[in-house]
Amino acid sequence: MIETCEKNATLVETLDKVLEKGAVVNGEVAISVADVDLIYIGLRLILTSISKAEELSGKSCSFRDRPMTGEDQVCLEKLELEIARIEHRLPSTIQLDTPQKAEAGIAKLVLTLVELIRRLLEKEACRRIQRGSLSLAEIQKLGLSLKAVKRKVQEMQALFGIAENDLNIDLGPLGKTL
């Protein structure tokens, strides 16, 4: 007896699985004018995460043993200041007037895309950390950068009156985005 398991995967989960496993897309296009082929384009696209590329090639793309530099420290301090600035401003943005519906709709779409990409990047960052292929400075910069993006998304959500769950757009048969 064959058992089937139906689980509605979100777009983030689906794209993460593609990145985790890797995908190859081959394509050919001929551009014609007046039924005369003039340009041929042959493409081969490989879409995968750095973790998978490192695993398949046996080569490392990171500098895990690189010590933290002064430049790294400056970068970390700037990220921490940006996060603090966003967190400080967040309550005051709630008091702003409600934007027009069109602006809120566009903001919702843009923030959904930003959050989708942020989550994909976060998943790959976790894989790289688990593999031990990142230096301490890289881990800290990644963490603070992703946190800053998350805080900025929250700030924009408050500005446009968009709830967290509103970003999880239903794509019909494709499932939910987040």
Secondary structure in CASP SS format (residue, H / E / C, confidence):
PFRMAT SS
TARGET T0000
AUTHOR 0000-0000-0000
METHOD secondary structure of the structure
MODEL  1
M C 1.00
I C 1.00
E C 1.00
T C 1.00
C C 1.00
E C 1.00
K C 1.00
N C 1.00
A C 1.00
T C 1.00
L H 1.00
V H 1.00
E H 1.00
T H 1.00
L H 1.00
D H 1.00
K H 1.00
V H 1.00
L H 1.00
E H 1.00
K H 1.00
G C 1.00
A E 1.00
V E 1.00
V E 1.00
N E 1.00
G E 1.00
E E 1.00
V E 1.00
A E 1.00
I E 1.00
S E 1.00
V E 1.00
A C 1.00
D C 1.00
V E 1.00
D E 1.00
L E 1.00
I E 1.00
Y E 1.00
I E 1.00
G E 1.00
L E 1.00
R E 1.00
L E 1.00
I E 1.00
L E 1.00
T C 1.00
S C 1.00
I H 1.00
S H 1.00
K H 1.00
A H 1.00
E H 1.00
E H 1.00
L H 1.00
S H 1.00
G C 1.00
K C 1.00
S C 1.00
C C 1.00
S C 1.00
F C 1.00
R C 1.00
D C 1.00
R C 1.00
P C 1.00
M C 1.00
T C 1.00
G H 1.00
E H 1.00
D H 1.00
Q H 1.00
V H 1.00
C H 1.00
L H 1.00
E H 1.00
K H 1.00
L H 1.00
E H 1.00
L H 1.00
E H 1.00
I H 1.00
A H 1.00
R H 1.00
I H 1.00
E H 1.00
H H 1.00
R H 1.00
L H 1.00
P H 1.00
S H 1.00
T H 1.00
I C 1.00
Q C 1.00
L C 1.00
D C 1.00
T C 1.00
P C 1.00
Q C 1.00
K H 1.00
A H 1.00
E H 1.00
A H 1.00
G H 1.00
I H 1.00
A H 1.00
K H 1.00
L H 1.00
V H 1.00
L H 1.00
T H 1.00
L H 1.00
V H 1.00
E H 1.00
L H 1.00
I H 1.00
R H 1.00
R H 1.00
L H 1.00
L H 1.00
E H 1.00
K H 1.00
E H 1.00
A H 1.00
C H 1.00
R H 1.00
R H 1.00
I H 1.00
Q H 1.00
R H 1.00
G C 1.00
S C 1.00
L C 1.00
S C 1.00
L H 1.00
A H 1.00
E H 1.00
I H 1.00
Q H 1.00
K H 1.00
L H 1.00
G H 1.00
L H 1.00
S H 1.00
L H 1.00
K H 1.00
A H 1.00
V H 1.00
K H 1.00
R H 1.00
K H 1.00
V H 1.00
Q H 1.00
E H 1.00
M H 1.00
Q H 1.00
A H 1.00
L H 1.00
F H 1.00
G C 1.00
I C 1.00
A C 1.00
E H 1.00
N H 1.00
D H 1.00
L H 1.00
N C 1.00
I C 1.00
D E 1.00
L C 1.00
G H 1.00
P H 1.00
L H 1.00
G C 1.00
K E 1.00
T C 1.00
L C 1.00
END
